[in-house]
Structure formats: structure tokens, C-alpha cells
Amino acid sequence: MTLYEEIKEMIKAELALDDEVVVPEAHLQDDLGADSLGLLNLAEAIDARYGLQLQGDDLVDIANVGELVKLVESKIALKS
């Protein structure tokens, strides 16, 4: 499973979404309906899975799912 697929599954689980709406271009808040609690839960799920220190606020400025994947990739790279 790729990083994108793993993050997509987390987004679907945390925000209770269907598979077809979670695409790289989808904006977390505008398109997927993530509120501050949803973003916080998503950040915690990513932290737990990858051992990163994301905050819900880190996700507020993310434009879309693709950028979230890039952010997680960069944090993983910095960690290793």
C-alpha cells in the first residue's frame, strides 16, 4: 500500500467518507468537510501510524489531500 493509499484510508475512516470523494485534488475542509476536530483526529491518526508530531493546525493550511501526502512524506524523510 502506498503512502497516498494509507492516508486516503485514514481520511475515509476519520471523516466517514466514501472512497470516490477522497482524491488528491480534494480540499480537506471545503471538499471533504473536515472541521477542526476532524483535522485534529486525522493529525493524531497520522502521528500514531508514522510517529510524527503533526498538529491539527498543521493541516489547516494544507490545500488538498495531495499536499497532505507530500507533508507526511517530508516529515518521514526528516525523521530518518
C-alpha positions as CSV (number, residue, x, y, z in Angstrom):
1,M,0.0,0.0,0.0
2,T,1.4,3.4,-0.9
3,L,1.6,6.3,1.4
4,Y,-1.2,8.0,-0.5
5,E,-3.4,4.9,-0.1
6,E,-2.7,4.7,3.6
7,I,-3.5,8.4,4.2
8,K,-6.6,8.1,2.0
9,E,-7.8,5.2,4.2
10,M,-7.2,7.3,7.3
11,I,-9.1,10.3,5.9
12,K,-12.0,8.0,4.9
13,A,-12.1,6.5,8.4
14,E,-11.7,9.8,10.4
15,L,-14.2,11.8,8.2
16,A,-16.6,8.9,7.4
17,L,-16.3,9.4,3.6
18,D,-16.7,7.2,0.6
19,D,-13.7,6.1,-1.5
20,E,-14.5,8.1,-4.6
21,V,-14.6,11.5,-2.9
22,V,-11.1,11.3,-1.4
23,V,-8.9,12.2,-4.3
24,P,-5.5,14.1,-4.4
25,E,-7.2,17.3,-5.5
26,A,-9.9,17.3,-2.7
27,H,-9.6,20.1,-0.2
28,L,-9.8,18.7,3.3
29,Q,-12.2,21.4,4.6
30,D,-14.0,22.7,1.6
31,D,-14.5,19.4,-0.3
32,L,-14.3,16.8,2.4
33,G,-16.0,18.7,5.2
34,A,-13.2,18.3,7.7
35,D,-13.8,20.6,10.8
36,S,-11.2,21.4,13.4
37,L,-12.0,18.2,15.4
38,G,-11.8,16.1,12.2
39,L,-8.4,17.7,11.4
40,L,-7.2,17.0,14.9
41,N,-8.3,13.4,14.7
42,L,-6.6,13.0,11.4
43,A,-3.4,14.5,12.7
44,E,-3.5,12.1,15.6
45,A,-4.1,9.1,13.4
46,I,-1.1,10.1,11.2
47,D,1.0,10.7,14.3
48,A,0.1,7.2,15.6
49,R,0.8,5.5,12.3
50,Y,4.1,7.2,11.4
51,G,5.4,8.5,14.7
52,L,5.3,12.1,13.6
53,Q,4.4,15.3,15.5
54,L,1.6,16.8,13.5
55,Q,-0.9,19.2,15.0
56,G,-4.4,19.8,13.8
57,D,-3.3,23.3,13.0
58,D,-0.7,21.9,10.6
59,L,-3.5,20.6,8.4
60,V,-5.5,23.8,8.3
61,D,-3.1,25.3,5.7
62,I,-3.0,22.2,3.6
63,A,-4.7,22.9,0.3
64,N,-5.6,19.3,-0.6
65,V,-5.1,15.6,0.0
66,G,-2.1,15.5,-2.3
67,E,-0.3,18.3,-0.3
68,L,-1.0,16.3,2.9
69,V,0.7,13.3,1.4
70,K,3.7,15.5,0.5
71,L,3.8,16.9,4.0
72,V,3.8,13.5,5.6
73,E,6.5,12.3,3.1
74,S,8.7,15.2,4.0
75,K,8.3,14.7,7.8
76,I,9.0,10.9,7.4
77,A,12.2,11.8,5.4
78,L,13.3,14.3,8.0
79,K,12.8,11.7,10.7
80,S,15.0,9.0,9.1
